[in-house]
Amino acid sequence: MNALLAEARLLGLHELRQTLHEHPETGLRLPRTQQAVLGRLDGLGLDLRTGTALTSVVGVVPGARPGPTVLLRADLDALEFPDGPRHACGHDQHAAMLVGAAHLLAARRDRFAGDVLLMFQPGEEGHDGARLMLAEGLLETTGSRPVAAYALHSSAAAPAGQFGNTAGPALAASGTLAVTLHGAGGHGAWPHRTRDPVPALAELVTALSALPARRFDPFDPVVLTVGTVHAGSRPAIIPDRARLEATLRALSDTTLARLAAAAQSTAHGIAAAHGLEARVEYVPGYPATVNDAAEADLVRAAVTDLFGPGRFVRGTRPALVSDDIGRVLADVPGVMTSLGACPPDRDPATAPGNHAPDAVFDDAVLPDGAALLAELALRRLAAAESGQPAEGAGAGHRP
């Protein structure tokens, strides 16, 4: 067994993950999560600092000799459900795996040149924590901007231990559209005396849903999903306003901007046709996540060397979910890689996926993730020191 993996299995990462799982926190302020992470990093001799705008943790594992910087990222926050917060997206696993990687790297600091930058990020779930960490100088932490960045994301509906990534566009750019139609309400018996926003809202839902298929190239896919519709309070009363909210997604920032413009124009046009006024609000979300092809190949090679053939699957198409790791990868060549974590008593084909309230993740994959993150950093730094390409089986460092 590879030494990294053997050591990772002795780190008790399951206990840390369970602690985080039992005390989920959402948003940008995760004080208990931050303290749990800091507690497990204490004593490793790392340069540690915490955020101001959010309860982030940034750590540096210094090598024995000067060299470049490689960034490893984990998000920390849970999801908010009607009955309270819950770790239903695997971020508690991500935190535990990066803590494990920190231990493995700290034990090997005499073997590499350069620095490993650890990014423990709150606020991935819609709060843009990556943007705030970048604004607080994340990429300048070591005095040398990272040459590569790597992140893992657990999947509750993929076979446990299966790694995979997609080179190029991997995750979608996203934004949120809110439209409020303003009319004039009245009694349902005299609709002609009103300016009813409800039929216009229904028409708008249909028109927006048709935009992707009728206005955009199917080989440059976009998604527009109306998620909320609000109108009225009583059957016999015509309301004076009606509102919808939608999510917009595309595989490039440029295409997303076109979709947003088309959606806003459609809303104003339908409102005008019904004699209504439209208040249209568009809020850009996360940029597209674009995986660097060479770094994606490095991950494939590292997985094969660590775990043997058959543990890596190259993705054939991107996913239209979003992640603010895209902000980091816009500045640093890198890759987001998935790690299957479906428990053995569930079928990946039917298991509830991430964000489902009954999603379950198998902690048996934690050592694998920690070992891979450490190997990626070691391999990339060794390649930089030797001047050799980092991609390909057999490249880089062997612990």
N, C-alpha and C positions, 0 to 999 in steps of 0.2 A: 504493500500500500504506500502511496505517496506520503512523504513526511508531513507536508502541509495538511493533508486530509486527516491523517492520524492524529495530529496535534489538535486540529479543529474539533475533533470528536471528544476531546477531553476538556473543553472549555466551559461546559455547562451552559451553552447558549439557550437551551430550552428553558432554563430557569429565568433568564432575563426576558425572553420573549413572553413567558407566562406572566411575569410581573407587569410588563407593558400592556398585555392583553387584558388583564384584570382591572387596569386603571386607565382606560382610554381617555384621551384629551383631543379636542378639536381646535382648528384654527391656528393662529400664530403664537398663542401663549400656551405652552405645554410645560409648566413648571415641574410637575412630578416626573414626566418623561425625561426632561432635561437632566434632572438630578440622578435618575436611574442610569442614564448613559454616562454621565460624568463619574458616577461611582464605579462603573465597570472599566473606565479608562484610567482611573487613579492609580498611580504607582508604575505606569508604563514609561514614564520619562518623556511624555509628549508635551509639545507646546500647545496648550489649550486656551481657547478664548470663547466667549459667549456673545450672542448678538444683543443689539439694543432695541431694534424695531420688532424683534421676534426672539423667542427662546431657542435660538439655534446653538449648535456646538460646532466649532471648527477646531480640528486638531491637525498637528503636523507630526509625522513620523520622520525624523531626520536620518538620513543615511550616513555612512562613515566618511563619505567623500562628497565634495560639491558635485552638483549635477542638476538636471532638469526636475520639474515637478510633474507628478501624475495625480489626478483627482479621482477620488472614489466617493460616490454619493449614496445616501440613504434618506428617504423621507420618513417622518415620524408620526404624522397626525392620523387620527381616526376619522370615521365618518359619523355625521349626525343623523340619527334615526328618530322617528316619532317617540320612541320609548327611551331615548338617550343615546349617547355616543357608543360606538362599537368599532373594533378593528375588523372591518369586513373587506379590506383591500390589501392586507398583507404588510402594511407598513411596520407593524411591530416585528415581523420577520426581517424586514430590510434593516431595521436598526440593529437587531441582534447579529445579523450576518456581518455588518460593517464593524461592529465592536469586535467580533471574532477576527476579522481581517486585521484590525489594529493590533491585537495581541500577537498574531502570527508575524506581522511585519516588525513589530518592536523587538521580537526575539531574533530577528535577522538583520538588524540595522547595520551590523558590521559587514554585511555582504553586498550592499548596494550603494550606488552613488546617486545623490539627489534627495528629493523629499517626496513623501506621499501625503497629500492633502485630503483630510477626511471632512466630508460635508454632511453633517446631520441636520436635516432641514425640516422645520415645521411648515404647515400651511400649503401643502401641495394640493389638497382637495378644495380648489377654487379660491385660495387666498394668495396665490402667486408668491409663495415664500422664496422661491429661487430668485425672483427679481429683487427682493429686499436684501437677500444675502449678497447678491452681486453688487448692489448699491453700497453695501457696507464694506466692500473691498475684498470679497472672497478670493478673487483670482489674483490679487496682489499680495496675498498673505505671506508667501515665502520669499517675495522679491523676484520671483521668476514665474511668469504666467504658465499654467499647465500646458504640457505638450499633448496630453490625452486625458480623457475623462471616461469613466465607466460607471454604470449603474445596473443593478439587478431589480427585477420586479416579479414577485411571486404571482402565480396563477392558480386559483382554486379549481380550475376546470381543465388543467393539462396534466399529463402523467407525471407523477412525482419523480424528480430528478432529471427531467428532460429540459435541456437548455435550448434556446432558439433566439435568433434575431433576423432582422431584415435589413439589408444594405440599402442605403438611400432613404427616401421618405418612409418613416416607420410608424409615426403617430401623427394625428391630425392637428392642424391649427384650429382654434375654436373661438367662438364669440357668442354673446347672448343678445337677443332682440326682444324688446318689449314694446308693444303697440297698445295705446289706449285710444279708442274711438269715442269722441264726444258728440252727442246729439242733443235731443230734447225729449224728455220722458213724458209719460202720461198714462191714461187709462187704456187697458188692452181692448176696450170696446171701440175706441176711436183712434186707431193707429194713424189715420190720415192727418190727425192734429199733432203728430209727433215727428221726430226724426229718429227713427228706431235704429240703434247701433247693433242690435243682435243679428239681423240678417246680414248686415255688412261684415260682422265678425265671422259668421259662418262662411261667407264667401271668401274672406281673407284666409281663413284656415285652409280651404281647398286650393286657393291660388298659390299660397306659399308652399304647400305640399307638392304642387306640380312643378315648381321652379326647377328642382334638380334634373328632372327627366326632360323638360322641354327647353331649357335655356343653357344647359351645360353639357360638355363633352363627356360621354360615359366612360371614356378612358382617363379622365381627370376627375374622379368622383367627388361629389359633394353630398352632404346630408343636411337637411333642414327638418327639424322635428319640433312641432308645437307641443310643449309639455304642460302648459296650464292655460285654461280658458275660464274667465270670470265674467258673469253678466247677470244682473237682476237679483231680486230677493223674493218676489211673489209672482204667482202665475198670471195674475190679472194686471200687473203693473209693467209698463214698458220703461226700462231704465234709461237714464240719461247718458250712461257710459258703459263701455264693455272693453275688456282687456285680454290680451294673450301674451304669453312669453314663449320664446322658442330658443333652441340651441342650433347654431350654425357650425358646420365642420367642413374642412377641406384639407387636401394634402399639401397645399402650399399657401403661404401668406397672401400671395397675389390672387389666387383663385378665391380665397376666403373673402378678400376685399371686394371682389366682383359680386360674390353671392350676397354679401351684406348690402351693397349698393342696390342690387336688383330687388332684394326683399324690402328695403325701405321705400323704393320707388313704387313697388306694388301696393304697399300699405297706403301711401298717400293717394295713389290713383283710385283705389277702391273707396277710400273715405270720400274723396271728391265726388265720385259717381253717385254716392248715396246722400250727398248734401251734408256730410259730417266733417268734423275737424279731427285730424290724427296727430297725436303726440307720439313720435317714434324715437325710441332710445336704443342705440346700439353700443354695446360695451365689448371691445376686443378682449379676448381671453388669452390663451397660451399660443405661442407660435408653433409651427410644425416641428416635430422632432425628426431630424435627419441624421441617420447613422452614417458615419464615415466608413467607406467600403473596406479600407485597409484595417481599421480597428475592428470591424466586424469579423474579418478573416482571422485576426489575432485571437479573438474570443473563441472562434471555432477550433483553432489549433490548440489553444490552452485547454479547452474542455476535452478534446480528444486525448491529449497527453496526460491529463490528470485522471480521467475517468474511463478512458477507452472509447473505441468506436461505438456509435449508436446512441450516444448521449446528447448529441447536438443535431438539431433540425433547422435547416435554413428556411426561413419564412419566404413564401412566394408572393405575398401581398401584404401591404401595410394594414394597420387597424385604424379605425376612425375615432378611437378614444384619444384623449389628450393628456399631456403631462408637462409640467413646467421644467423638466430636465431639458426641454427644447431650448430654453433660454441659455443654458450652459453650453449645449452643443452648437449653438449659433456662434459662439466665440472660441470653442475648443473642439478639435476633432475627437470624436468619441462615439460611444454606442450604448444604447439601452438594450439589455438582453433579458429575456423572460426565463423564469425558472418554474417549472411545473411543481405544484405542491398539493395535488389532489390526494386525499387520504386513501389508503389501500382498500377500505371498505366501500368506496364510492366509485362509480363509473365516470371517467372524465367526460364522456359524451353527454351525460345527463346531469352531472354535478352542478349545483348552483355556482355561478361565476362570481368574480369580484364585484363588490357592491351589493350583492344579494344579502338580505338579512341573515340567511342561514348558510352563508359561505363558511367553509372550514378549510384550514390549511394544515398540512402535515409538517410537523417540526423536524422530522427525520432529514429534511433537505437543508437544514441550517448549516451543518458543517460543510456541505458541498458548496453552498454559496459563499461562505467565509473563505474557504480554500481558493475558490476561483477568483474572488476579488483580490486576495493577496497575490496570487500567481500573476494576474494581469498587471499589477503594479510592478512586481519584480521583473517580469518579462519585458515590459516596456522600458523600464529604466536600464536594464542590462543591454537592450538593443541600442539605446541612445549612447551608452558609454562605449560600446564596441563599434558604433558606426554602422552596424548591420541593420537590414530591414527587420522590423518587428513582426511581420506577418509570416505565416507558414508554419507547419508542424516542425518541431525541433528548434524553433527560434527562441532566443532569450535565455532566461535564468532557469536553472534547475535547483530547487532547494534541497 
